[in-house]
Amino acid sequence: QVQLVESGGGLVQAGGSLRLSCTASGSIRSINDMGWYRQAPGKQRELVAAITSGDKTNYADSVKGRFTISRDNTKNTVYLQMNSLKPEDTAVYYCNYRHKVSMILYDYWGQGTQVTVSS
């Protein structure tokens, strides 16, 4: 099992910044992917950004150039720096950890942290 603890959400005005953090603990594998998803009211959960243990990143088009994902493998922690926030970024943000064991993919989720951007 892998446990994820998130922090850093909150209320910010449009144009502002927030930094989310997520620390994984438990049965961590050296090769894994971590990322952030978000879900706004009435919408499906969507990928925001992801990063492999080799630091390869992937971003949703809507956040490219504004958000930066990074990780510290020594702390099993992933960060999401969010700049130039827009009201449409308002959502619950979920941390995700993913790894393979014997060719089976396992996904773990954090409890979610609310990000609210006021106009």
N, C-alpha and C positions, 0 to 999 in steps of 0.2 A: 504494500500500500504506500501511496505517496500523499502527503498532506501539503496543502498550499495555503499560505497566509498572505493576504493582500493588505495594502495600506496606501493612502495618498489621495483618495478621492475627496470630493468636496464641491463647494459652490464657487464659481469664478465668473467674472464678467467676460463678455466677448472680447477677444484679443489677448486674453490673459493666458497663463501657463499653469500646468499642474504636472506633477511627477508621480506616477504610480510605481509601487514596488510589490514584488511577489517572491516569497521565499519558500522553497520546496524542502521537505524533510521526509525521512522514511527510507524506503527502498529505491534510492536514486541510482540510475544507471549513468555511466560516464557518457554514453551517446544518447542524446535526447533532444527533443525540440521543446521550446517554451514559447508562449505567445499570449496575446491579448485578443479577446473577442469582446463584442459589445452587443447589447440588446436594448433597443428603445421600445417604449410602450407600443404594442400593436404590431411590432415588427419581429422578423426572425433574427436570431443571433447571427452575427457576421464577424468574419475575421477582420481585425484591425492591423495587427502586425505579428510576425513570428520570427524566431531566430533559432538556428541550429546550434548544437554544441561546438560547431566549427565556425560560428559567427556569420553564417549565411543568413541574410535577412529577406523578408518578403513583406510588402505593405499593400493595404487596400489603396486603390487609386485616390479615394477621397481624403486620405491623410498624408499622402506623399508630399514631402517638402515641409510638413508641419510637425509630424511626430517622428520620434527616433526611438527605436528599440535597442536595448543593449543588455548584456548579462555579465555577471561575475561568477564564473564557475567555481571559484574557491568558496563562495558563499551560497551557491545554488540559488541565486537570486536573479530575477529578470526585472528590468526597469522599462518604463514607457514615459519618455519625456514628451509632453504634449504642449506645443506652442501655438500661438495664433488660433486659439480655440474659438469655435463657432457654436451658436445655439444648436445646430444640427448634430453636434458631437455629444449632446446630452443623452446619456444612456447609463445602464449598469454595465460596468466593465468587469469581465471575468478573466482570470488568469488560467492558462491551460498548460499542462505538462504532458508530454507524450513520449513513450518509448516502446521498443519492441522487446519481447521476451519469447524466444523460440518461434520467431516469425509471427507472433500475435501482437497486434498493436493495442496498447493500453492508453487510455485518456483519463486524465484526472483534472478536476476543476476546483477553482477557489470558490468562496462563498459570494463573491461579487462585491464591487464597491461602486457607489453612486457618484457619477460625475454630472454636474448640472452647470450649464453655461447660460448665463442670462444675457439678454440683448440690451 
